[in-house]
Amino acid sequence: GAGAGMQHSLSGEIAYGVALRYFGRSDASRAALLTPYGRFNLGTADSRWAAGLRLANSRGLQLGLEAGLDLHTSYDLLLTGRLHF
């Protein structure tokens, strides 16, 4: 439209997965993946930064913990869980 301005934004995430064998067992059914990550969203109206951990095992359990900060100094702490069966 004639009066509508364009908004620009840039989003990204960087993560690195680390394989874990918990409880000291070498059994493949006891393997898990721990993924620390950082996320950002830079926009003209709102900017947000977040860091967190995701844990997933081969039996279908997924856990997540994320801390976030936006431009208006609002802090968030998010705990998620999912079990596939």
Phi, psi and omega in degrees: 000171183292324183261358184278129176263158179273143176248138181247146176209157178223125180236149177195164177214139174235133184215157178217119181272136179239121179286135180237142168243104187272157183064021173069016181262148180263005180294131182294335179287350178258014182278150178218163178236119177257125185234101170281146182211161172230141184225145176218152174219109181252114181227168180289328181265330186206139175237144182216139177237144179210151174220147182192183178229141171237138178232126179226135176246173186285350179269001175102006178271130178230128178235148178215146176222125183223136173246133184228156179219131175251178186298331183269023180054039173265127182255142178228146171228121186238126176243124181235155177209147180211136178231116178267131177215000000 
